[in-house]
Amino acid sequence: MPGQPGESRTHVLNRVVEHFNQLTTGAFGDARRLSSSDKARLNDHMDMVSDLARRFDTADAVKSKAGGVGAACDPQSANTGNTDGANEMYSPVYSDLKAWHEDYNAVFAAAISCGASRIATVRVENTFHQSSQYTVDWEQWHDPVAHVAATPRSNWSGGTHPQDILVTAKNNFYRDAYLDLLERLDTIDAGDGTSLLDKGLVMWAQESGPITHEMDSTPVITAGSVDGYFNTGNYFDLRNENAPEYWDDGSGNTAVQSQRRPGILYNQWLSNILQAMGMSPSEFQRSHQYGWAGYGHAKIDRSEQHPSRLVADANKKIPKVTSGT
């Protein structure tokens, strides 16, 4: 039950840490009942719980200083000043945005470690640019950056080229959010000498490929092998370099246009992920009049660049990407 205004409270996570400390000191019986390996794994888990408690206590302290209470239970406490309150991830202060994702990563890692969840997803809607002038909206990002990023540099005279702005933002997300989650999962022992990262898959997907809102040639970054199902440490280009050039997007940028070479269907990649988790195609494949395989319905704009073979093979293991192929 919520406490009364002004009442001093402590998070349940702090109670868990206190209970664990009592267990290891023999308050509930002989502490030697815990084997060295069990104690090591419990210590690792409690380190995560302690970190979560610290993060929530810090959030409460900030909110209390501002005259409020219960910041950790208030999603609006994550909004650090942007007037668009539709999503707490919108923040003009980069350090706050970075901390927001670190907090979420800490929760994800703890939940997966203790079996409370097996899947976590985040829709990244912030630009991840340090400058507050690049906020996710029509005026500051969508039109002046995303939709003109393919403009040839020779035709650009508006200051920093939008492609450079995008690269900076992507690099920031990779460094300050994606890698943070990987490092947390990689330090958690799965109990057999491997880590949670080795057992799982962390995927960073994009809304589009070289052209905004267009899904051809879409990049995907992953980490983790799902217990050896995927081959890691590689760069795979699954586009068909011999395919005819995709239709002209109107940008006039031949360098970008030449990159648009559709390859395997994204549905095949999703099918491979589900099969890595132990599911069979019969559990997720949808019926369709054309008999499409894979997960979901493929979006095929130009049938001549997606022959029937690609559609029929959408449940097969992707060569080289998966082990044993």
C-alpha positions, 0 to 999 in steps of 0.5 A: 500500500502507498505510504502517507505523504512525508512517510519514509519508505524503502523499496522492496528491492532494499528489503530483498538485499537485507533478507539476502544479507541475513541469509548469508550470515546465518540468520535463518540457519547454517549459512554453510548450506549454500555451496560456493557456486550457489553463493557466487551466483546469488552474489552476482544476482544480488549485485544486480538487485542492489544496483536496481535499488540504488537507481530507484532510490536516486530517482526518488531523491530527485523527485522528492527534491522537486516536491514529489514522491514515488519517482520510481513508480511514476513513469513521468519522472523519466521526462526530463523537461521536453514538452512532448509528454507522449513518451518518457524517452523524449529528452533534450538532456543527453545525459538523462536519456543515457541514464534512462536506457541504463536503468531499463537495461538494468531491469532487463538484465535482472528480469532475464537473469531470474527468469521473470522474463525471456524477452524484452523490447524497446522502441527507440524513439529519441534521436540520440544526438547530444544537441537538443536541437534534434528532437524527434518531431517533424520540424527538427528531425523527420523532415530536415534530417531523416528525409533528406539524408540521401541528398548528394553532398554536392547538392547540400548547402545547409550546414552539417550534412544530415547523413553525418547527423544520423551517423553521430546519433547511431554511434551514440546509441550503439555506445551508450545504450546497446553496448551497455546492455550487452556488457550487463548480460555478458557478465551474468553467469548462466551456470555452465561457464557461459553468459546470458549473452551467449545464451540469448540474442540482442538485436538492434533493428532499423525502421528502414534501409538507405531510404527513409521508410523503405525496407530494402537493404535494411541493416541488422546488428546482433550480439549473442549466439543463442547457445551456438545457433548463430555464428557471431563475430561476422559481417554478412551482406545478404543482398543480391549484388546481381539484382537489377537496381532498385527504382530511383528514389529521386534523391539523385544520389547514385552512391546510395541508389547503388546500395539498394540490392534486395536480398533474402526476405526479412521474414526469413531472418525472423523465422530463424530467430524463432527457430533458434528459440526452439519453435517450429515454423508450424507454430508461427507461420501464417497461412496465405494464398501464395503460401508464404513461409517465414514469420509474418507476411513479406512486403514485396514491392518488386516481384522480379527482385524477389523470386519465388525461391526466396519466398519458399526458402523463408523457413530455411536456415540462413547460410553462413549466419547459422551454425552448420550451414 
